[in-house]
Amino acid sequence: MHRFHKLDKMTSTRCAVCKYFRRRCPPDCIFAPYFPNDNPQRFTCVHRFYGASNIGKMLEEMPVQLRADAVESLYYEAKCRIQDPVYGCVGIITSLHRQIQIAQSQLAKAQAEISFLDANFVGVEPTSSLSESLVQQNGVEHDLDDPFSTWFY
Amino acid sequence: MGSGSSPCASCKLLRRRCAKDCIFAPYFPPDDPHKFAIVHKVFGASNVSKMLQELPIHQRADAVSSLVYEANARMRDPVYGCVGAISYLQNQVSQLQMQLAVAQAEILCIQMQQQGPDQLPAATHPSMMDCDVKSLLLSGNNTSDFGDQMPQFLSYTSSSNNVIQDPLKRESLWT
């Protein structure tokens, strides 16, 4: 009776990872804080692409306070890969790069139009070109030397 | 590979015989060992093999490229990986959209100034009589979404909202 009671206690407190592998979940299990047993899908999703030992190694190599974010990002990337098995989250990055190019082109056209309107209509006070000063302030420039760009250009 | 020449980068790293139909060979040539090494470190060879097996052959090259990209991103930023890049790019898109909205409001202001109050369309909103870019942008603003405020001025719609199924802002991901 006592043995079964102990077994129940052990199995009920296992994290999702240890439950998946049908092993004892030690008190210092590296996965337990991030893969609770009430959300098994989270681990199966991440495990499908990264593997438990790789995840464990990644977590061991980083400070404890960063591990939760790391697991979240791995989970996000795994979900993206499920949705798009060919490109995963890289498809999203490609799309964002394209959107940036389009927006930059439209912004350049709009600013050219402002300059044209300012220059060609006499008697109208030139506007302060709020948009230009915003660009100078915030300086959104698409850096083609950005290492994230190399795959797309 | 498989024809007697040197094994592919994968089989070399895994120290095994490179079969004729090795699934890795077309994508991990022996002259670029780093490519497979990094993918193996992040994903693991067996996971990569499974992923490739589940794809039609004509899509595998692109899949490998995206895996290499993700693995590189994860090595560069072990905590956030590609998600860090997505967050950064989304921020850029938002800033550009804002700048574009301001520029388009400015154009409208200039055009209104040039036309003069007599010639404004009858349906012009009273707030537009006072042609100030900021007031144009902020008039009737109960949200911070420029797209909702002035849809008629934005030829570039905020399609970025449709790109990512889960709106990816760091603050919403990690509660």
Interface residues (C-beta under 8 A of the other chain):
Chain A: R48 F49 Y50 G51 S53 N54 M58 E61 M62 L66 A68 D69 A70 E72 S73 L74 Y76 E77 K79 R81 Q83 P85 V86 Y87 G88 C89 V90 G91 I92 I93 S95 L96 H97 Q99 I100 I102 A103 Q104 Q106 L107 A110 Q111 E113 I114 L117 D118 F121 V124 E125 T127 S129 L130 S131 L134 V135 N138 V140 H142 P147 F148 W151
Chain B: K41 V42 F43 G44 S46 N47 M51 E54 L55 Q59 D62 A63 S65 S66 L67 Y69 E70 N72 A73 R74 R76 P78 V79 Y80 G81 C82 V83 G84 A85 I86 L89 Q90 Q92 V93 Q95 L96 Q97 M98 Q99 L100 V102 A103 Q104 E106 I107 C109 I110 Q111 Q113 Q114 V133 K134 S155 Y156 S159 S160 V163 I164 Q165 D166 L168 L173 W174
